[in-house]
Amino acid sequence: MTSLPPPWLACLRAETAAMKRAGVRRLLVISGASDWCGQQAAALGNALDGDWLWVGEQSECGTGNRPAALKTLLGREFLHAVFDARQSLAVDALAALAGTLVAGSWLVLLVPPWSRWPRMPDGDSLRWSEQPQPIATPHFTRYFRAALSADPAVALLRQDRAPQITPLASRLPWYPPVPGRPTADQGRLLRRLAQAEPGIYVMIAPRGRGKSALAGMFAGTLDDACCITAPAKTAVDILRRYAGPGAPFFAPDALLARCRAGMSARWLLVDEAAALPLPLLRQLMGYFSHVLLTTTVAGYEGTGRGFLLKFCETLPCWHPLRLDEPLRWAANDPLERWLTETLLLEDAEVVAFAGEGAPQNTDAGAACAGRWRIGNVSARTWRRQPAARQAFYQLLTRAHYRTSPIDLRRLLDAPGMSFFTATATATAIKTETETETETAIKTAIKTKTETETETATAHQRRLMAGLWLVEEGGLTARLAHNVWAGYRRPPGSLVAQSLAAHGSAWRAPRLRSRRISRIAVTPTARRRGIGLALIAKAAKQAAAEGRDFLSVSFGYTAALWRFWQRAGFQLVRMGTHREASSGLYSAMALLPLSDAGRRLTLRAADGFERDCRLAAGEQQDLRGEDWRCLAGFAFAQRPPEACRSALTRLINRSTLPLPALRLWLTQPMPDATLAARLGLSGKKALWRRWRQETAAGMAAADTRLTRRWQRICQQQAR
């Protein structure tokens, strides 16, 4: 085991003690060869007492946690942690991990060799680049690396350089809150809750402000007059510590079952409410007269903004409660400050009341002519103009519940992106003299001069709306068939592949299209047609460049669908389950641009409308598209839910018993229950029986057609 140099170790221990006295946390970056970085991190774990939580694919120090598992750690506290970014830098997970660390902690970040880092493939790119293999992310990496170098509070240990650690600036001593005793901020809210009328109370605060502790203190005053729930039992460790060992905790599903069985209480306390499926949360709330929800809304948490933008706005009345002062660390914490500035994490209150992302236009796109300038912006612009990039990203943050630092990475490095903006000035954003060099970025981050601040503010004032599109489609005939048949699902082409794999538009992945990933309009510019003008501009350019259609996937509301209708889109698919992040059904719509796109859209829209009429009770015969779908289910691997309508038409006209299919289609129940009713071993056996019965029903209806479609499936498969 490599040991740390004594002078460096002595300095590190002294700084750790100073951090504890000041009540702050800091970032320590270790850069070098993979083995060397692991050895240094392990040596740190031996040198400094602490929990040393390790997040990454591999661990040289105890048990590791994958970044995706961090949701199970929300609400818990740790002293020191290692984030392993040697192969993959998940910045949203990095920010979430920081939120679990207490005062006096080091967040140790392991990264590749400094000079080679921008050229190395990043495994995290698989989540957002829509590429089949990891790609290098040079632009974000240089930006991130410059931010690390520019902040004197960041300690840096490089294999090829002497250690760099700047002593902590002088601070007044920090005294943590007295255990079990509320702070002034908490006391104010406890008094308000004690006198609360029936209603819904939402406690919003960044990490480390004592939301869970306050909820626990309040629960302790209620005895058996409350029920506590959370996404996971470990997420309420702090709440239960303050509430006492007898705190009545229930898993969400179990609590809902008890409520349905007649259990009652006055208060429902939900910790980390934004991480629960919103339909489940809505059902639970209906059983209680008083509800307290605690949640963090920050740029790195996938459902936080959905909770506020899509859930709270639907409530008839709710009361926001704010906690501002940090509880786990002192104000102006170096780690929190660095993450907020680098990843552009906004204050929760700004995001919470921003409103819906897509504008509710009432007039034509031409109404904004002469007032706004619509222009195409290249990805290079975002790299050369940091102020413009920041303004665009913050516009998305205020408008969309899904916006996170992943989008910041996509802006800088993802291929196949198109951007359009509407500005309030008569001229497009001019080219600035800033270069793409790391030195310029570092200077911009480090100096924060008054001129630079004014430049960023000016960009925010001028930017009124933005549109972000992603390239889709262009798959080979064989690959497109295998997507439809359920054999393949390559990265990318979200809407095009979904229309083929789950709908009737099997040609969609072969055509060239662009998907609208984000659209946002500032509140002051809404209802003026600017959103429609952006889409019209993007559609015109896409058509000129040979694209067949534009697509969009969105959480369905009547108002939002009216907007897309006015833009010329046609609804072609509706999801069968509500999304956890929004509580809404996912809808897909197309705007045709070419003859092939129009034929595809017409068929898809007609099929969707026909399925809706079937669900309403209309009796229908089998058509050609039904035979295609049935063959894909019987002789390939299409999922049953994608074929529900065609299967319903089949059993409606078949004289065969088809017991397994009829039971599923007429008496909906979980697969496990269905399998047990039929005496089958499980889901695989159940699906196999469904496929067998489908083939039998097809043969009974038309043997010749069945054989033909079976040959087609077998010839093109894989």
HUHU-V987168 format. One record per backbone hydrogen bond with DSSP energy under -0.5 kcal/mol. CO is the residue of the C=O (numbers start at 1). NH is the residue of the N-H. If there is no record, write none. Layout:
# HUHU-V987168
[[CO:NH] [CO:NH]]
This chain:
# HUHU-V987168
[[5:9] [6:10] [7:11] [8:12] [9:13] [10:14] [11:15] [12:16] [13:17] [14:18] [15:19] [16:20] [17:21] [18:22] [19:23] [19:24] [21:174] [23:330] [24:104] [25:335] [26:107] [27:155] [28:109] [29:31] [29:157] [30:111] [31:159] [33:37] [34:38] [35:39] [36:40] [37:41] [38:42] [39:43] [40:44] [41:45] [42:46] [43:47] [44:48] [53:82] [54:56] [54:65] [55:84] [63:54] [65:56] [66:69] [67:70] [68:71] [69:72] [70:73] [70:74] [71:74] [73:76] [75:238] [78:80] [78:102] [79:51] [79:52] [80:53] [81:108] [82:55] [82:84] [83:85] [83:110] [87:123] [88:90] [89:91] [90:94] [91:95] [92:96] [93:97] [94:98] [95:99] [97:100] [98:101] [100:78] [102:105] [105:26] [106:81] [106:108] [107:28] [107:109] [108:83] [108:110] [109:30] [109:111] [110:85] [111:32] [113:117] [116:119] [116:120] [117:120] [120:137] [121:123] [122:125] [122:135] [123:126] [124:127] [125:128] [125:129] [135:122] [137:141] [138:142] [139:143] [140:144] [141:145] [142:146] [143:147] [144:148] [145:149] [146:150] [147:151] [150:152] [151:154] [152:166] [153:155] [155:29] [156:158] [156:164] [157:31] [158:161] [163:165] [164:156] [174:176] [178:181] [180:182] [183:187] [184:188] [185:189] [186:190] [187:191] [188:192] [189:193] [190:194] [191:195] [192:195] [193:196] [199:291] [200:319] [201:203] [201:293] [202:204] [202:321] [203:295] [204:323] [206:209] [208:327] [208:328] [210:214] [211:215] [212:216] [213:217] [214:218] [215:219] [216:220] [217:221] [218:221] [218:222] [219:222] [219:223] [222:225] [223:226] [225:266] [225:267] [227:269] [228:250] [229:271] [230:252] [232:235] [233:236] [234:237] [236:240] [237:241] [238:242] [239:243] [240:244] [244:247] [247:249] [248:228] [251:255] [252:256] [253:257] [254:258] [255:259] [256:260] [257:261] [258:263] [259:262] [266:290] [267:227] [268:270] [268:292] [269:229] [269:271] [270:273] [270:294] [271:231] [272:275] [273:276] [277:281] [278:282] [279:283] [280:284] [281:285] [282:286] [283:286] [284:287] [285:288] [289:199] [290:268] [291:201] [292:270] [293:203] [294:273] [295:205] [296:298] [298:301] [299:405] [300:302] [301:304] [301:305] [303:307] [304:308] [305:309] [305:310] [306:310] [306:311] [307:312] [308:313] [311:314] [311:315] [312:315] [318:320] [319:202] [321:204] [328:103] [333:337] [334:338] [335:339] [336:340] [337:341] [338:342] [339:343] [340:345] [347:351] [348:352] [349:353] [351:354] [357:521] [359:361] [364:367] [365:368] [366:369] [368:371] [368:372] [372:370] [372:374] [373:375] [373:423] [375:421] [377:419] [378:381] [378:382] [379:383] [380:384] [381:385] [385:389] [386:390] [387:391] [388:392] [389:393] [390:394] [391:395] [392:396] [393:397] [394:398] [395:399] [396:399] [396:400] [400:403] [401:305] [401:306] [404:407] [404:408] [405:409] [406:410] [407:411] [408:412] [409:413] [409:414] [410:414] [416:471] [418:469] [419:377] [420:467] [421:375] [422:464] [422:465] [423:373] [437:441] [438:442] [439:443] [440:444] [441:445] [442:446] [443:447] [444:448] [449:453] [450:454] [451:455] [452:456] [453:457] [454:458] [455:459] [456:460] [457:461] [458:462] [459:463] [462:424] [462:464] [464:522] [465:422] [466:520] [467:420] [468:517] [468:518] [469:418] [470:515] [472:513] [476:480] [477:481] [478:482] [479:483] [480:484] [481:485] [482:486] [482:487] [482:488] [483:486] [485:637] [493:497] [494:498] [495:499] [496:500] [497:501] [498:502] [498:503] [499:503] [499:505] [504:506] [505:508] [507:510] [507:511] [509:475] [511:474] [512:548] [512:549] [513:472] [514:551] [515:470] [515:517] [516:553] [518:468] [520:466] [522:525] [523:526] [525:528] [529:533] [530:534] [531:535] [532:536] [533:537] [534:538] [535:539] [536:540] [537:541] [538:542] [539:543] [540:544] [541:545] [542:547] [543:546] [548:593] [548:594] [549:514] [550:591] [551:516] [552:589] [554:556] [554:587] [557:561] [558:562] [559:563] [560:564] [561:565] [562:566] [563:567] [564:569] [565:568] [570:590] [573:588] [577:586] [579:583] [580:278] [584:579] [585:556] [586:575] [587:554] [588:572] [588:573] [589:552] [590:570] [591:550] [594:598] [595:599] [596:600] [597:601] [598:602] [599:603] [600:604] [601:605] [602:606] [603:607] [604:608] [605:609] [606:610] [607:611] [608:612] [609:613] [610:614] [611:615] [612:616] [613:618] [614:617] [623:627] [624:628] [625:629] [626:630] [627:631] [628:632] [629:633] [630:634] [631:635] [632:636] [632:638] [639:642] [639:643] [640:643] [641:644] [643:647] [644:648] [645:649] [646:650] [647:651] [648:652] [649:653] [650:653] [650:654] [658:662] [659:663] [660:664] [661:665] [662:666] [663:667] [670:674] [671:675] [672:676] [673:677] [674:678] [675:680] [676:679] [682:686] [683:687] [684:688] [685:689] [686:690] [687:691] [688:692] [689:693] [690:694] [691:695] [692:696] [693:697] [694:698] [695:699] [696:700] [697:701] [698:702] [702:706] [703:707] [704:708] [705:709] [706:710] [707:711] [708:712] [709:713] [710:714] [711:715] [712:716] [713:717]]
